[in-house]
Amino acid sequence: MPLPLAAGLFFTLTGLVALCFGFYALLRGGRERRGGGIGPFSERTVHVLAGLRMTLIGLLSLGAGLYALWRYWS
């Protein structure tokens, strides 16, 4: 399997997984428990920040994977 195809499939799959985790953290994270958190931040705030970070990583990884697949097939 050529390197661009393998890299494209890997980054595309990684991007989709990261997007799923990011959306889950944004939508459901920190809502079931009371209290907790890190310093001045509540648990919900920590989950929102983590969800935004995972969503951004997922978008970047998905973009890199689609670009590698496009380069392989063009």
C-alpha positions as CSV (number, residue, x, y, z in Angstrom):
1,M,0.0,0.0,0.0
2,P,1.6,3.3,-1.0
3,L,2.4,5.8,1.7
4,P,-0.1,8.6,0.7
5,L,-3.0,6.0,0.7
6,A,-2.1,4.6,4.1
7,A,-1.6,8.1,5.5
8,G,-4.8,9.3,4.0
9,L,-6.8,6.5,5.5
10,F,-5.2,6.8,8.9
11,F,-5.7,10.5,9.2
12,T,-9.3,10.3,7.9
13,L,-10.2,7.6,10.4
14,T,-8.4,9.5,13.2
15,G,-10.2,12.7,12.3
16,L,-13.6,11.0,12.4
17,V,-12.9,9.5,15.8
18,A,-11.6,12.8,17.2
19,L,-14.7,14.6,15.9
20,C,-17.0,12.1,17.6
21,F,-15.1,12.5,20.9
22,G,-15.1,16.2,20.6
23,F,-18.9,16.5,19.9
24,Y,-19.6,14.1,22.7
25,A,-17.5,16.2,25.2
26,L,-19.3,19.3,24.0
27,L,-22.8,17.9,24.2
28,R,-22.7,15.6,27.2
29,G,-19.5,16.1,29.1
30,G,-19.7,17.3,32.7
31,R,-23.5,17.2,33.0
32,E,-24.0,14.1,35.0
33,R,-21.9,15.0,38.1
34,R,-22.1,17.7,40.6
35,G,-19.0,19.7,41.7
36,G,-15.5,18.8,40.6
37,G,-13.4,20.6,38.2
38,I,-9.8,22.0,38.0
39,G,-9.1,25.0,40.1
40,P,-11.4,27.9,39.3
41,F,-13.0,26.0,36.3
42,S,-16.1,23.9,36.7
43,E,-16.2,20.4,35.3
44,R,-18.5,21.6,32.5
45,T,-16.0,24.3,31.4
46,V,-13.2,21.7,31.3
47,H,-15.3,19.5,29.1
48,V,-16.2,22.4,26.8
49,L,-12.5,23.3,26.4
50,A,-11.5,19.7,25.8
51,G,-14.4,19.3,23.3
52,L,-13.3,22.3,21.3
53,R,-9.7,21.1,21.3
54,M,-10.7,17.6,20.1
55,T,-13.1,19.1,17.4
56,L,-10.3,21.3,16.1
57,I,-7.8,18.3,16.0
58,G,-10.4,16.2,14.3
59,L,-11.1,18.8,11.6
60,L,-7.3,19.2,11.0
61,S,-6.7,15.5,10.8
62,L,-9.7,14.9,8.6
63,G,-8.5,17.7,6.3
64,A,-5.0,16.2,6.1
65,G,-6.4,12.7,5.4
66,L,-8.7,13.9,2.6
67,Y,-5.8,15.9,1.1
68,A,-3.6,12.8,1.2
69,L,-6.3,10.7,-0.5
70,W,-6.9,13.4,-3.1
71,R,-3.1,13.5,-3.8
72,Y,-3.1,9.7,-4.1
73,W,-6.0,9.6,-6.6
74,S,-5.0,12.6,-8.7
